Amino acid sequence: MFTLRKMQARDIPHVLSIQQEAYSSELLETEPVIRARLAEAGEHALVAEDAQGVCGYLFAYRSRVGKVTPLDGEFQPHPQADCLYLHDLAVARRAAGRGVGPALVQHNLGQARTRKMRFSALVSVQDSHGFWSRLGYRRHETLEQPQARNLASYRIPAVYMVCPLHD
Protein backbone atom coordinates (compact mmCIF):
# COMPACT_ATOMS: atom_id res chain seq x y z
CA MET A 1 0.00 0.00 0.00
CA PHE A 2 1.28 3.47 -0.87
CA THR A 3 -0.06 6.98 -1.35
CA LEU A 4 0.92 9.76 -3.73
CA ARG A 5 1.50 13.38 -2.77
CA LYS A 6 3.32 16.48 -3.94
CA MET A 7 7.03 16.44 -3.27
CA GLN A 8 8.32 18.72 -0.53
CA ALA A 9 11.84 19.95 0.26
CA ARG A 10 12.01 17.53 3.21
CA ASP A 11 11.74 14.65 0.69
CA ILE A 12 14.97 15.51 -1.14
CA PRO A 13 17.29 13.28 0.96
CA HIS A 14 14.96 10.34 0.19
CA VAL A 15 14.86 11.28 -3.51
CA LEU A 16 18.68 11.34 -3.62
CA SER A 17 18.84 7.94 -1.91
CA ILE A 18 16.36 6.39 -4.34
CA GLN A 19 18.16 7.97 -7.30
CA GLN A 20 21.45 6.46 -6.05
CA GLU A 21 20.01 2.93 -6.00
CA ALA A 22 18.05 3.27 -9.25
CA TYR A 23 20.52 4.88 -11.65
CA SER A 24 24.02 4.27 -12.92
CA SER A 25 26.64 6.81 -11.85
CA GLU A 26 26.53 8.59 -15.25
CA LEU A 27 22.91 9.60 -14.62
CA LEU A 28 23.05 10.83 -11.03
CA GLU A 29 21.99 14.43 -10.57
CA THR A 30 23.32 16.50 -7.69
CA GLU A 31 21.34 17.82 -4.75
CA PRO A 32 21.39 21.41 -6.10
CA VAL A 33 19.97 20.15 -9.42
CA ILE A 34 17.24 18.19 -7.60
CA ARG A 35 16.37 21.24 -5.47
CA ALA A 36 16.17 23.38 -8.61
CA ARG A 37 13.86 20.80 -10.23
CA LEU A 38 11.50 21.03 -7.26
CA ALA A 39 11.58 24.84 -7.32
CA GLU A 40 11.01 24.99 -11.11
CA ALA A 41 8.23 22.44 -11.42
CA GLY A 42 6.90 21.63 -7.97
CA GLU A 43 3.33 21.28 -9.21
CA HIS A 44 4.37 18.16 -11.16
CA ALA A 45 6.89 16.76 -8.65
CA LEU A 46 5.40 13.77 -6.83
CA VAL A 47 6.46 11.18 -4.32
CA ALA A 48 4.98 7.83 -3.42
CA GLU A 49 5.02 7.02 0.27
CA ASP A 50 4.49 3.72 2.07
CA ALA A 51 4.72 2.73 5.74
CA GLN A 52 8.53 3.04 5.57
CA GLY A 53 8.54 6.49 3.94
CA VAL A 54 9.20 7.79 0.44
CA CYS A 55 9.47 4.86 -1.97
CA GLY A 56 9.36 6.56 -5.38
CA TYR A 57 9.34 9.93 -7.10
CA LEU A 58 8.62 11.65 -10.40
CA PHE A 59 9.72 15.04 -11.73
CA ALA A 60 7.80 16.48 -14.69
CA TYR A 61 7.11 19.85 -16.28
CA ARG A 62 5.23 21.48 -19.15
CA SER A 63 7.11 21.50 -22.43
CA ARG A 64 6.75 21.00 -26.18
CA VAL A 65 7.10 17.80 -28.17
CA GLY A 66 10.62 17.60 -29.55
CA LYS A 67 12.26 19.55 -26.71
CA VAL A 68 14.72 17.37 -24.78
CA THR A 69 15.99 18.32 -21.33
CA PRO A 70 19.72 17.60 -21.15
CA LEU A 71 21.10 15.69 -18.20
CA ASP A 72 21.63 18.21 -15.37
CA GLY A 73 19.96 20.87 -17.54
CA GLU A 74 17.45 23.35 -16.23
CA PHE A 75 13.79 22.71 -16.81
CA GLN A 76 12.48 25.19 -19.35
CA PRO A 77 8.69 25.28 -19.03
CA HIS A 78 7.19 26.38 -22.34
CA PRO A 79 4.46 29.06 -22.42
CA GLN A 80 2.65 27.20 -25.24
CA ALA A 81 3.13 23.76 -23.74
CA ASP A 82 1.51 20.86 -25.56
CA CYS A 83 3.38 18.21 -23.63
CA LEU A 84 4.07 17.02 -20.10
CA TYR A 85 7.75 16.11 -20.04
CA LEU A 86 8.59 13.36 -17.55
CA HIS A 87 12.20 13.96 -16.62
CA ASP A 88 12.92 11.55 -13.80
CA LEU A 89 11.04 8.56 -12.40
CA ALA A 90 12.61 6.23 -9.86
CA VAL A 91 11.33 3.65 -7.39
CA ALA A 92 13.10 2.25 -4.34
CA ARG A 93 14.10 -1.41 -4.62
CA ARG A 94 11.89 -2.28 -1.66
CA ALA A 95 8.85 -1.06 -3.63
CA ALA A 96 9.68 -2.73 -6.95
CA GLY A 97 6.78 -4.59 -8.54
CA ARG A 98 4.09 -2.84 -6.49
CA GLY A 99 2.90 -0.47 -9.24
CA VAL A 100 4.52 2.64 -7.78
CA GLY A 101 6.09 3.82 -11.06
CA PRO A 102 2.95 3.45 -13.17
CA ALA A 103 0.84 5.11 -10.44
CA LEU A 104 3.12 8.16 -10.36
CA VAL A 105 3.03 8.41 -14.15
CA GLN A 106 -0.73 7.95 -14.45
CA HIS A 107 -1.37 10.60 -11.80
CA ASN A 108 0.67 13.17 -13.72
CA LEU A 109 -0.84 12.16 -17.05
CA GLY A 110 -4.30 12.66 -15.57
CA GLN A 111 -3.29 16.21 -14.61
CA ALA A 112 -1.94 16.78 -18.11
CA ARG A 113 -5.19 15.60 -19.70
CA THR A 114 -7.18 17.91 -17.41
CA ARG A 115 -5.02 20.79 -18.66
CA LYS A 116 -5.72 19.74 -22.26
CA MET A 117 -2.13 18.78 -23.04
CA ARG A 118 -1.92 16.65 -26.13
CA PHE A 119 1.24 14.65 -25.40
CA SER A 120 3.70 13.41 -22.83
CA ALA A 121 7.38 12.88 -23.61
CA LEU A 122 10.50 11.59 -21.89
CA VAL A 123 14.00 10.23 -22.33
CA SER A 124 14.20 6.50 -21.69
CA VAL A 125 17.51 5.28 -20.21
CA GLN A 126 18.90 2.02 -18.82
CA ASP A 127 16.82 -0.14 -21.18
CA SER A 128 13.55 1.16 -19.71
CA HIS A 129 11.89 1.62 -23.12
CA GLY A 130 9.87 -1.61 -22.60
CA PHE A 131 8.34 -0.18 -19.41
CA TRP A 132 7.50 3.08 -21.19
CA SER A 133 6.10 1.23 -24.22
CA ARG A 134 3.65 -0.59 -21.96
CA LEU A 135 2.43 2.84 -20.79
CA GLY A 136 1.81 3.98 -24.39
CA TYR A 137 5.08 5.76 -25.23
CA ARG A 138 6.72 5.29 -28.63
CA ARG A 139 10.16 6.20 -29.96
CA HIS A 140 10.19 9.68 -31.55
CA GLU A 141 12.90 9.78 -34.19
CA THR A 142 12.69 13.35 -35.49
CA LEU A 143 14.71 15.77 -33.36
CA GLU A 144 16.29 19.05 -34.37
CA GLN A 145 20.08 19.09 -34.01
CA PRO A 146 20.19 21.02 -30.69
CA GLN A 147 17.72 18.55 -29.20
CA ALA A 148 19.73 15.59 -30.50
CA ARG A 149 22.76 17.05 -28.69
CA ASN A 150 20.67 17.31 -25.52
CA LEU A 151 19.76 13.64 -25.89
CA ALA A 152 23.45 12.78 -26.32
CA SER A 153 24.21 14.53 -22.99
CA TYR A 154 23.02 11.37 -21.21
CA ARG A 155 26.29 9.69 -22.28
CA ILE A 156 24.61 6.28 -22.36
CA PRO A 157 22.03 4.87 -24.78
CA ALA A 158 18.96 7.08 -24.47
CA VAL A 159 15.70 7.12 -26.43
CA TYR A 160 13.32 10.07 -26.76
CA MET A 161 9.72 8.80 -26.51
CA VAL A 162 6.29 10.41 -26.90
CA CYS A 163 2.78 9.34 -25.84
CA PRO A 164 -0.44 10.92 -27.19
CA LEU A 165 -2.83 11.87 -24.38
CA HIS A 166 -6.20 11.86 -26.11
CA ASP A 167 -8.75 9.45 -24.64
N, C-alpha and C positions, 0 to 999 in steps of 0.2 A: 504494500500500500504506500502511495506517495501522493503529495499534493504539489500543485504548481503555484508559483507566486512571482511577483516582480523581484528582480535582483536588487539587493541593497549593498551599500559599501561594506557592511560587516560580512558579506558573503565572499568577498574577494580572496581571502586566504584559502577558503574551500575550493573556489574556482581554480586558483593556481595549483592546488594539490591534485585536483581531478585532471587538469590539463597535463600535469607532469606524468600521470600514470596512463593517460590516453594517447599522447602524441610522441612522435620521435623528436629527438633534440633539435632537429632542423626547424621544427614548426612551433616551438615554444615561444610564446609572447611574454614580455616582461610585465611586471606589476604596473609600472606607469602606463603601458599600452592598455592593459586590462582596465585600469581606472579611467583612462580616456574613453574607452569604448562605452563604459557605463555612463559617463557624463554626456557623451555624444548621442547615445541612442537608448537611454534608460527605459523608454516606453516599450521597447521590444527586447529588453534583456530579462530573461527568465531563469529561475532555478526550479529544480524539482527537489523536494525535501521528503525524507522518510523518517522513521523513528530515530535513526542515527545522525540525522542532519542532512546537509546538502548532498545530493547524490547525482546531480546532473545540471547542466546549464546550456543556455543558448543565447548568443548575441545576434541580433539582426537589425537592419535599418532600411529605410526607404531609398530606393535607387532607381536606375533604369536598366532595362535588359541590355546586355553588352558591356556594362561597366563592371570591371573586376577590381576588387579591393586587393592591393598587394599585401603580402605578409608584412606585418608591423605597420602597415599604412593607416592613415587616418580614415575614419568613415567620412564619406562625403555625401550626406543626404541630398537628394535631388529635389528641387522645387516642383518639377513635373514628374514625380515618381510614378512609374507604372509597375513597379516591381518591389517585392520585399526580398532583400538580399540577406541570406542566412550566412553569416560569416564564420561562426564557431559553435559547434555542437559537441559536447563531450559528456560521457556518463561514467561514473565511478564503477570500477570492476565489481564491487559488491552489489550493484544494481543492474548488472548486465542481464539481458533477457527478460526484464520485467516491463518492457514497453515504455521506459522513461524517455528515450530519444524520440520515438514517434509521437508521444504525447506532447512534448515540448514543441515539436515542429507543427503538429496539427493545431495547437493552440494559437501559435503565431500566424499560421495560414488562415485561420478563422478570422483573426483581426484584420488581416490583409484583405480578405474578401469583403468584410464589412465596410472597409474603406475604399472599396471598388478598385483595388489593384488588380491588374490583369495577369501578373506573373509572379513567380518567385524564382530566384536564381541563387547559385552557390558555386563554390569551388570544392570539388571532391578530391580528397587526398587519402593516402594510405589504403588504397584499394577499396574505398567505401562506396564506389559508384553502384554496386549491386544494392546496397541499402537504400540509396537515394532513388534508384530506378523503381524499387518497390513502392516508393512514396509518390511516384509519378514524374520524376525528373528525367530529362533526356539530355544527352550531350548536345551542346550548342557549339558548332564548329566555326561560325563566322565572327571573328573578333577583329576590330581595328588594331593596327600595329601597337599603339600605346597600351591597349588592354592585353594584348598577347604578351607584352613585356611584363605587365603586372602579374599575369598568370605564371610566367617563368620565375618570378621572385620567390616562389615556393620551393625552388631548388630540388624538388623531388617530383615524380610524376603527379600531375594535377590536371583535373578535367573540369571545365566550366560547364555547368548544367542548368537547365531552365525547366520550369513546370508551369503550364497554364493553370490559372485559378478559376476559370469559369465552371459553374456547376452543371 
